[in-house]
Amino acid sequence: MPTPLLEIKDLHVSVEGTEILHGLSLSVNAGEVHAIMGPNGSGKSTLTKVLAGHEAYQVTSGSARYKGKDLLALEPEIRAREGLFLAFQYPLEIPGVSNTYFLRAALNAHRKHRGQPEMDAAKFLEVLKEKAKQVDVDPALLNRPINEGFSGGEKKRNEILQMLMLEPTLGLLDETDSGLDIDALKIVAHGVNSLRSKERGFVVVTHYQRLLDYIVPDYVHVLFQGRIVKSGKKELALELEKKGYGWIEEELAAANPGSVKV
Amino acid sequence: MVATETTTDVLLAAFENSKASAGPTWLHVLRAQALDAYREAGLPNIRQEEWRYTPLTSITRQTWRVAPPDAGATLRLIDIARLLPVGMEAPRLVFVNGRFSTRLSTQGRLAAGLHYLSLRDALESKGPSAKVVQAHLARHAEIESEAFTALNTAFFEDGAFIHLERGHDLSQPIQVLHLNVASEAALSQPRSLVLLDEGSRAKLIEIHAGIGNAPRLQNSVCEIVVGERANLSHLLLQHEDDAAVQINMHRARVDKGGAYASRVFSLGAALTRNNAHCVLNGEGAEATLGGLFLGRGTQHLDNHVYLEHAKPLGTSRQLYRGVLDEKSRGVFSGKVVVRPGAQKTDAQQQNNNLLLSDDAQIDTKPQLEIYADDVKCSHGATSGKLNEEALFFLRSRGLAEREARSLLTYAFCAELIEAVKPETLRDALAKLVQARFE
């Protein structure tokens, strides 16, 4: 067995003293796409934030290893340079910081980390334009401050553009489909699919099965009350779409009386 | 206040021995009145509302002398080149310790209609400039209510005289550098006049800088008149450090249809008090006042803005931003006064502050006084820390924490910098400010 790309074991995570993840375990191999579904408040965003290293999310016990290394010991920027990427659910507007400037600084930080020379401005712009085209982002937008004056869909596509530029090994997509119309959804999915390879893995967090028509997962997990309570192949997503989450609660209650707060 | 008594006496003696004491009778009378006013008032103190947040201990704890005439004699062009944001190409008047340096200045090929020389040369000139000085000097800045202006008026030696005649448009910015250099505690008191006649346009870059470790106190006064439909863009760059104490008064009058834009970039000093006093004196006059003040260590940066809408249809915009690190302290006090009859005034005032440490402090006091009933006025102030979510976002893309902080801090300043023209000046400022946050 090769070392999994990401291996989470019994992870407990608290936010401001309240435990959100109650012992989550998940293993993602290179080349795989895992979808994580679950009702609101089940801990989906907490999982992606804690993996990316947000300080507000505190790991109280358990472990997360990335490429065999202790992920939780790394600063967020080191995680990023090691190839972990989080596409945010709610991309921020950052006045005063231009997209182009910031993205080139980020890319060059990655390159430096890998011992590669900096990419010069001309080459960078050439690559950026090409990738922007791929996710249908108007290059004129990129001279603006990050996400300032972007529509909801543009913000999401901008996240994917950043991912295309940084070419991560492990992509975490936090409800990247929310608020997207079907055309934008296809563009985003196409962007993600273009990165799929046997070296890379993805964890796709979503509410809706719809996204998974376009980014077809290898595995689907149901996150419920801070744990993964059910895992299956892509067909599980269709079943959830049809039947909702109620049947999972019932199954859990039957298997483990008293463990589920309804 | 023993120290200040001493300072006044020392200054008086130094002044009587200097060439500056020569001059026309009207100026002697004016100086005597100013000295009386200063002696009457004394230095301001924190019991006065306008000085409540700005103690003057860095001034009162020592005796100040005027710098000896040879201070700065060894300065070379290369020493001042780095202080000039648009470089040596643009014409410049250079004042060392408040005295004109012919050697370091270059008036260039003077544009038509431009009088660009030292105030003393203007006073001594045979041409019309002497009369123009008499008509304006101390006619705008007040000696009764402002002790520092009184002190400056009593003792100033020299300063810039800039007079652009009617209808002339300067394509090139002009520079005025006030450089303070001394081997022991020294006071300089530059006094300037900037006069734009009807329909003329100019860009002025004023730089305050110091060299050396000896304490430097600069008490400057600059009177500005923007005539009817004239347009002055004025940038003040304060390139100082912990040895400097700066008290500056910029007193502007904007006539009918005229526009005055002032942007102050304060990169830090032990104490800086910038007084901007602007009166929109004619219908449809405009003022855009703004500033960026960056403090660190135990620096104290105080911006006091008084903006008066005296006539109808005026527009004013104010944006001041402070970035305070370590134990530095900032003060913003902005008062907009709309006089009775100044209808259709449109005034906005904003002050935002970024506190980079728990020990940094800002006192902000935006005020509106409105005596007209058909006006549109707004004001506001904010203070806060760097946005933690933005910081996390940048780090999650691979930027080091330090770099992310620096980028966001610069971003807070960017709006004020982006508005600067020409591009060469904007880029020079951007570099200076970026360097501060690296």
Interface residues (C-beta under 8 A of the other chain):
Chain A: A52 G53 H54 E55 A56 E75 P76 E77 R79 A80 R81 F85 L86 F88 P91 L92 I94 P95 G96 V97 F102 L103 A105 A106 L107 A109 H110 H113 P145 Q162 L166
Chain B: N387 E388 E389 A390 F392 F393 L394 R395 S396 R397 G398 L399 A400 E401 E403 A404 L407 L408 Y410 A411 F412 C413 A414 E415
